[in-house]
Every structure is written in C-alpha cells, then in structure tokens.
Amino acid sequence: MSQVNVNVPSDPDNRGTGESAAAAGINMVTVLIVLVVAVLALLALWWLLSGSGLLGPAAPAVPAAPAAPSNPAPAAPKKTGEIVPYLASFFM
C-alpha cells in the first residue's frame, strides 16, 4: 500500500523566514576564514623554508675578504740571452 499526503505545506521552500540567507552568509564567512588560514599557513611555511626563516642562515652572509694581489708576471724577454732569467723567475 502506498502513502498519499493530502495536506499542502504552508511554505515549502522556507523563503519567508530568511534561514537560507543566514546559512549562506555563515557558509561564506566560513570559507573566507578557511582561505585566510590556508594562505597564512603557506606563507609561514615559505618563510620557514626560505633564507629568512628557521632553516635559513642566522645572520647575513659576510663577504669574503678581497684576495691579495698576486705577483705580476715578469715582462717577456726582449733579447734571446735573457730567456734563462725569465724562465727562472717563474720558479722563485
């Protein structure tokens, strides 16, 4: 046997009470709060893993001291007889 309802509901969609509008507003605020928390969590993770956070350097990198100038290479010999002192200057 089947059931037959003969009474018509007075307000089938609850349009007059505003409950659905309030529920939609609460849902929207909840979604916005969740999005803000997710963005803040991603920013905190990025800060921790980048060079400025927990795992990065504690202090800014100190530049290395400039290298001392090396001995300049001796001038090339002008005469054929000066080749020995020229070559010897590389080994001293």
N, CA and C of each residue as an Amber inpcrd file, in Angstrom:
protein
   276
   0.8390000  -1.1580000   0.0000000   0.0000000   0.0000000   0.0000000
   0.8990000   1.2420000   0.0000000   0.5050000   2.2710000  -0.6700000
   1.3160000   3.4850000  -0.7520000   0.6940000   4.5890000   0.0830000
   1.5280000   5.5700000   0.4310000   1.0670000   6.6680000   1.2620000
   0.7550000   7.8700000   0.3800000  -0.3210000   8.5310000   0.6660000
  -0.7270000   9.7100000  -0.0780000  -0.8660000  10.8580000   0.9090000
  -0.1170000  11.9550000   0.6880000  -0.2260000  13.1510000   1.5330000
  -1.2300000  14.1030000   0.8950000  -2.1940000  14.4850000   1.6560000
  -3.2060000  15.3850000   1.1340000  -3.0500000  16.8050000   1.6560000
  -2.2290000  17.0010000   2.6970000  -2.0240000  18.3440000   3.2350000
  -0.8950000  19.0340000   2.4620000  -1.1730000  20.2320000   1.9970000
  -0.1780000  21.0210000   1.2740000   0.6160000  21.8120000   2.3080000
   1.9570000  21.7660000   2.2560000   2.7230000  22.5470000   3.2280000
   2.4810000  24.0310000   3.0260000   2.5330000  24.7900000   4.1280000
   2.2340000  26.2110000   4.0420000   3.3610000  26.9800000   3.3320000
   4.6410000  26.6260000   3.5680000   5.7850000  27.2980000   2.9280000
   6.8150000  26.2290000   2.5830000   6.7480000  25.6650000   1.3890000
   7.6010000  24.5090000   1.0750000   9.1010000  24.8450000   0.9870000
   9.4860000  26.0700000   0.6290000  10.8990000  26.3840000   0.4420000
  11.4840000  27.2190000   1.5770000  10.7170000  27.5280000   2.6040000
  11.1510000  28.3760000   3.7160000  11.7040000  29.7060000   3.2210000
  11.0530000  30.2890000   2.2510000  11.5400000  31.5400000   1.6680000
  11.2100000  32.7520000   2.5230000  10.2440000  32.6450000   3.3580000
   9.8270000  33.7910000   4.1400000  10.6130000  33.9710000   5.4260000
  11.3260000  32.9370000   5.9020000  11.9660000  33.0220000   7.2100000
  13.3820000  33.5880000   7.1430000  14.0650000  33.5050000   6.0290000
  15.4320000  34.0150000   5.9110000  16.4870000  33.0460000   6.4050000
  16.0890000  31.8400000   6.7150000  17.0530000  30.8590000   7.2100000
  18.0920000  30.4850000   6.1590000  17.6620000  30.3890000   4.9180000
  18.6270000  30.0030000   3.8780000  19.6260000  31.1290000   3.6060000
  19.1790000  32.3800000   3.7210000  20.0940000  33.5020000   3.5230000
  21.1120000  33.5650000   4.6560000  20.6800000  33.3170000   5.8700000
  21.6050000  33.3160000   7.0040000  22.5980000  32.1670000   6.8910000
  22.1210000  31.0210000   6.4570000  23.0140000  29.8700000   6.2930000
  24.0390000  30.1370000   5.1960000  23.6280000  30.7890000   4.1180000
  24.5730000  31.1030000   3.0410000  25.6190000  32.1010000   3.5170000
  25.2240000  33.0740000   4.3210000  26.1820000  34.0350000   4.8560000
  27.1900000  33.3860000   5.7820000  26.7080000  32.4970000   6.6410000
  27.6090000  31.7840000   7.5500000  28.5710000  30.9060000   6.7660000
  28.0830000  30.2560000   5.7300000  28.9450000  29.4120000   4.9020000
  30.0090000  30.2480000   4.1870000  29.6320000  31.4190000   3.7070000
  30.5940000  32.2700000   3.0110000  31.6780000  32.7610000   3.9670000
  31.2920000  33.1610000   5.1720000  32.2780000  33.6080000   6.1580000
  33.2060000  32.4550000   6.5370000  32.6770000  31.2650000   6.6630000
  33.4990000  30.0970000   6.9780000  34.5120000  29.8200000   5.8770000
  34.0830000  29.9020000   4.6300000  35.0010000  29.6800000   3.5100000
  36.0880000  30.7440000   3.4900000  35.7430000  32.0010000   3.7480000
  36.7470000  33.0660000   3.7790000  37.7590000  32.8540000   4.8980000
  37.2940000  32.4370000   6.0630000  38.2100000  32.1740000   7.1720000
  39.1470000  31.0230000   6.8340000  38.6320000  29.9770000   6.2390000
  39.4730000  28.8320000   5.8530000  40.5030000  29.2580000   4.8100000
  40.1120000  30.0780000   3.8530000  41.0670000  30.5480000   2.8440000
  42.1650000  31.4130000   3.4630000  41.8130000  32.2850000   4.3810000
  42.8130000  33.1320000   5.0410000  43.7860000  32.2760000   5.8510000
  43.2770000  31.2930000   6.5630000  44.1440000  30.4110000   7.3410000
  45.0630000  29.6160000   6.4250000  44.5630000  29.1500000   5.2910000
  45.3930000  28.3920000   4.3490000  46.4890000  29.2670000   3.7610000
  46.1680000  30.5090000   3.4060000  47.1790000  31.4170000   2.8570000
  48.2320000  31.7330000   3.9140000  47.8160000  31.9810000   5.1390000
  48.7710000  32.2530000   6.2140000  49.6640000  31.0500000   6.4930000
  49.1050000  29.8510000   6.4160000  49.9100000  28.6500000   6.6290000
  50.9460000  28.4940000   5.5180000  50.5570000  28.7580000   4.2700000
  51.5130000  28.6670000   3.1630000  52.5970000  29.7280000   3.2740000
  52.2270000  30.9470000   3.6850000  53.2310000  31.9970000   3.8610000
  54.1920000  31.6520000   4.9990000  53.6840000  31.0990000   6.0850000
  54.5570000  30.7060000   7.1950000  55.4990000  29.5870000   6.7680000
  55.0080000  28.6400000   6.0080000  55.8610000  27.5530000   5.5160000
  56.9340000  28.0920000   4.5810000  56.5560000  29.0010000   3.7050000
  57.5300000  29.6040000   2.7850000  58.5870000  30.3840000   3.5610000
  58.1640000  31.1200000   4.5940000  59.1050000  31.8980000   5.3930000
  60.0680000  30.9800000   6.1380000  59.5630000  29.8670000   6.6600000
  60.4240000  28.9450000   7.3980000  61.4430000  28.2660000   6.4880000
  61.0510000  27.9580000   5.2700000  61.9380000  27.2210000   4.3740000
  62.7990000  28.1160000   3.5000000  62.5220000  29.4000000   3.4800000
  63.3360000  30.2980000   2.6580000  64.5480000  30.7490000   3.4640000
  65.3180000  31.6450000   2.8970000  66.5390000  32.0870000   3.5340000
  66.3310000  32.9700000   4.7400000  65.1290000  33.4540000   4.9970000
  64.9250000  34.3740000   6.1060000  64.2880000  33.7070000   7.3150000
  63.9570000  32.4640000   7.2420000  63.2200000  31.8400000   8.3200000
  64.0510000  30.9280000   9.1890000  63.4120000  29.8920000   9.6880000
  64.0090000  28.9880000  10.6510000  65.1910000  28.2200000  10.0680000
  65.0650000  27.7440000   8.8600000  66.1120000  26.9090000   8.2760000
  67.1250000  27.6970000   7.4680000  66.9620000  28.9970000   7.3900000
  67.8990000  29.8300000   6.6450000  69.0730000  30.2340000   7.5110000
  69.9480000  31.0550000   6.9890000  71.1050000  31.4930000   7.7660000
  70.6750000  32.3950000   8.9300000  71.3900000  32.3120000  10.0380000
  71.0450000  33.0950000  11.2140000  71.4200000  34.5570000  11.0400000
  72.4810000  34.8090000  10.3150000  72.9490000  36.1770000  10.0970000
  73.2320000  36.3410000   8.6070000  73.2400000  37.5570000   8.1440000
  73.5520000  37.7470000   6.7330000  74.9690000  37.2670000   6.4220000
  75.1360000  36.7890000   5.2350000  76.4330000  36.2650000   4.8200000
  77.4600000  37.3890000   4.7820000  78.6320000  37.1110000   5.3310000
  79.7080000  38.0910000   5.3460000  80.5170000  37.9090000   4.0660000
  80.7300000  38.9850000   3.3220000  81.5000000  38.8270000   2.0920000
  82.9460000  38.4660000   2.4070000  83.5310000  37.6850000   1.5530000
  84.9120000  37.2570000   1.7350000  85.8430000  38.4460000   1.5410000
  86.9600000  38.3680000   2.2320000  87.9440000  39.4340000   2.0960000
  88.5100000  39.4150000   0.6760000  88.8430000  40.5680000   0.1520000
  89.3960000  40.5750000  -1.2120000  90.7320000  39.8700000  -1.2550000
  90.9890000  39.2070000  -2.3320000  92.2320000  38.4540000  -2.4900000
  93.4020000  39.4170000  -2.6530000  94.5010000  39.0230000  -2.0310000
  95.7030000  39.8440000  -2.1530000  96.2110000  39.7600000  -3.5900000
  96.7300000  40.8350000  -4.1060000  97.2040000  40.7800000  -5.4840000
  98.3980000  39.8400000  -5.6010000  98.3670000  39.0260000  -6.6000000
  99.4680000  38.0830000  -6.8140000 100.6240000  38.8000000  -7.4990000
 101.7560000  38.1430000  -7.4760000 102.9230000  38.7360000  -8.1260000
 102.6710000  38.8120000  -9.6210000 102.8680000  39.9720000 -10.1910000
 102.6430000  40.0710000 -11.6310000 103.7000000  39.2810000 -12.3950000
 103.2730000  38.7750000 -13.5080000 104.2060000  38.0080000 -14.3420000
 105.3080000  38.9330000 -14.8410000 106.5220000  38.4230000 -14.8570000
 107.6130000  39.2620000 -15.3640000 107.4360000  39.5550000 -16.8460000
 107.9850000  40.6460000 -17.2470000 107.8680000  41.0360000 -18.6450000
 108.6050000  40.0470000 -19.5350000 108.1100000  39.8800000 -20.7030000
 108.7380000  38.9470000 -21.6540000 110.1360000  39.4580000 -22.0170000
 111.0640000  38.5220000 -22.2210000 112.4340000  38.9440000 -22.5730000
 112.4770000  39.6050000 -23.9400000 113.3540000  40.5750000 -24.0380000
 113.4880000  41.2780000 -25.3020000 114.6070000  40.7160000 -26.1550000
 115.5820000  40.1290000 -25.4830000 116.7020000  39.5490000 -26.2210000
 116.7150000  38.0580000 -25.9960000 117.3620000  37.3580000 -26.8610000
 117.4400000  35.9030000 -26.7310000 118.2940000  35.4930000 -25.5510000
 119.2140000  36.2880000 -25.1080000 120.0710000  35.9270000 -23.9920000
 119.3730000  36.0680000 -22.6500000 118.2150000  36.6900000 -22.5590000
 117.5160000  36.8920000 -21.2870000 116.4630000  35.8110000 -21.0180000
 116.4370000  34.7480000 -21.7520000 115.3970000  33.7330000 -21.5880000
 115.5810000  32.9320000 -20.3090000 116.8340000  32.6890000 -19.9130000
 117.0590000  31.8970000 -18.7020000 116.5900000  32.6570000 -17.4640000
 116.9600000  33.9290000 -17.2550000 116.4140000  34.6150000 -16.0870000
 114.8890000  34.7580000 -16.1530000 114.3670000  34.8750000 -17.3350000
 112.9090000  34.9600000 -17.4950000 112.2350000  33.6780000 -17.0280000
 112.7340000  32.5350000 -17.4580000 112.1590000  31.2610000 -17.0460000
 112.4310000  30.9940000 -15.5590000 113.5710000  31.4050000 -15.0570000
 113.8830000  31.1860000 -13.6460000 112.9760000  31.9980000 -12.7450000
 112.4720000  33.1180000 -13.2190000 111.6070000  33.9510000 -12.3830000
 110.2760000  33.2580000 -12.0870000 109.8740000  32.3100000 -12.9050000
 108.6310000  31.5770000 -12.6460000 108.7900000  30.5730000 -11.5120000
 110.0040000  30.1210000 -11.2360000 110.2360000  29.0930000 -10.2350000
 110.7250000  29.6580000  -8.9080000 110.8630000  30.9410000  -8.7600000
 111.3220000  31.5350000  -7.5000000 110.1840000  32.1570000  -6.7670000
